[in-house]
Amino acid sequence: MATPVISASSLTKKYKDVAAVDGITFEVAPGESFGLLGPNGAGKSTAMRMIGAVSTRTSGDLTILGLDPNEHGPAIRSLLGVVPQADNLDTDLRVRDNLLVYGRYFGLPRAQVAKRADELLEFAQLSDRAKSKVNDLSGGMKRRLTIARALINDPRILLLDEPTTGLDPQARHILWDRLFRLKEQGTTLVLTTHYMDEAEQLSDRIVVVDKGRIMAEGTPAGLIREHSTREVLEVRFGSDRNEGAAAALAGIGRLEVLPDRILVYTDDGEQALRAVMDRGLEPVTSLVRRSSLEDVFLRLTGRSLVE
Amino acid sequence: MTQVMRDPLGSSDRSRRFGAWYVTEHKLMQARSYTPTLVATAIGTPVLYLFAFGVGLGTLITANVGPVFGVTYLQFVAPALLASAAVLVGTEEYTFGILLGLKWNATYVGMNAAPITPRQIVKGIMIFIGIRMLATTTIYYLIMLVFGAVPSPWGVLMIVAGILTGFAFSPIAAFAASLEDDRGEFAILQRLVVLPLTLFSGTVFPLSQLPIYLQWIGWLSPLWHGSELGRQFAYGPTEPIWLTIVHVVYLLGLAIVGWQLFVRNITRRLNK
C-alpha cells in the first residue's frame, strides 16, 4: 500500500467509562474508498469525528495526511471535506452563499471561492437553485449541497457520515452517482453507513464495526466469500411457527432464525429449498438470493444491521 | 474543475490569522436577512424610551424633586439607557445567538469542521456583537443629541462605556455554551436577573436612594458601573477619579473572565 492518508492504531474514545470506539486499527490508502459499516451506535460517527480532527482521542495513535490531529487540528481540517450526519447548512443564507461563506474559512480568495462555488453547484445539480433558501430544498438537495460545500476546498479526503440516511431511493441513487464520480476522479472517500447496499456500491474496502470494535475487514466480495455462503434461502412459516420449523431444518445448511423468517446458508439455494420440501415442510413464502453484507454482519454479531 | 491552490500551509496560515474575521463576516451576512428588524429596534427603542423618560417621567420628577446632580432627569437617565441598550443587544446574542449557532442552526459546528478553532469562533462572535453594540449605541447617542440629553461633548464616550458594559455580560455566553438546550433558562435569566438588575443599578434613580442593605446589588452590577461611567462622560465628574477607575477595571475584568470561560465551554462543547 502507498503511504496511507489515514492511519489509526488502537484508536480509542471513551465517554466516562464507556468506550464508544474501542481500540480500532486501520489504514486508508490515497484514492481509496473506505467504508465503516455497522449499526447505529457502533461508534462510527465518533470515529469520524476523530478522523475529522474535531474530537480528541482518549488513547491510541492517529495520523491524518501524516499529521497528528492533537497537534495540527486546523492544518488537517484545511485538507478535509466533511459531510456530517445531520446537515448543518446555514438556513439563514441562500444556497450559493452557503458555499461562499464556507470557502472563506479555508482562507481562499473570494474570486476563487466564487468560481468554484458555481462549478460545485453544477456538479451537485443545483445551479438553478443558487438563489433558493436552504429550507426550500428537498432532503436530497440539501445533502448534495452539503457535499458541494465539503468540496469547496478541493479536499484530499472526503469524510461522509451516513450520506444517504433518510433519503428516498431516487435521491439516494442521484447521490451515489455523484459520489461515484468523485471516486473516479481519485478523491479519497471515507464513509460510514448502516446500509449494506451503500457500502457495497461505494467502498473498495470495508471494516465491519460493532460496539466500537472492528469485527472484520476486506472488500465487499471478499467479506461475503469469507463469512457467508454463496446463496441464502429465506423461508417464512409465520411468526409463531418459525422456531418450531427451524428444528426440522437441521442439517440443510447453517441456520439463522430471525423473528419473521429463517435464513438457510447454502451454496445452492434451490437445492436447499427442495430439501426443505422433501422434509414435508411448507413455507408460506420462500426466496433464494445471493449473500450480502447483511449476512456477513449477522454472522459476525448475531444481529441485523438495521433493527 | 478549478483546482484550489495546493498550498496547504499557506491557506491554513490565512485561516489562522483571519479565522475570527471570517466568522464575523459570516455573522454579518446572516444579519443581513434581519436588517429591517435590527434597524427598527435600534431606532425605535431610544425614541420610545427617551420620549417616555424625558417628556413623561422627567416632567413629573423635575416638578416634584428638582434636578438631580444639577442636570435634568432626562440627562441623568440617558447614560444608563444607552448602557442598557448595549446590554440588551449583548444578552440577546449571548443567549439565543450562541445556542442558535451551536444547535438550532449549527453554523459553529460547521466552522469547527473547517480549520476554524473554538477560540477564533468566540473572537469572531465577539467582534460581531461589538459591531452590533456599536451601531445600537451610536444611533442611541445621536437620538439623545436630538433630545438634548447630553450636556458635554465628551458624552460621545458613552458609546465606549456602553460597549464595555455590554461585554461585561459575556459570562452569560459561557453559560449558554454549556447548555444542551434552552428549557426556559434564557427567559429566567432575562426576567429574574437582567431586568431586575436594571432596577437596582442606579439607572432610573441614583443608587444612593436605595437603603444601604440593597446598595450592594448595584456595586456588583456591571450595569451600575457602566451607567456611572457613562455619566462621568456625559456631565461629570460626579465622583472621585478612583471610583471611575474601579468602574473600568471591574467591567474589563468581567469581560475578560467571561470571554475566557466562553472559550473554555465552547471548546468542550465542540470537541466531543
Interface residues (C-beta under 8 A of the other chain):
Chain A: R49 G52 V54 S55 T56 G73 P74 A75 R77 S78 L79 L80 V82 P84 A86 N88 L89 D90 T91 D92 L93 D97 V101 Y102 R104 Y105 F106 G107 L108 Q112 K115 R116 E119 L120 F123 N153 D154
Chain B: M1 T2 Q3 V4 M5 R6 P8 L9 G10 S11 S12 D13 R14 S15 R16 F18 G19 Y22 E25 H26 M29 Q30 S33 N105 A106 T107 V109 G110 M111 N112 A113 A114 P115 I116 T117 L270 N271 K272
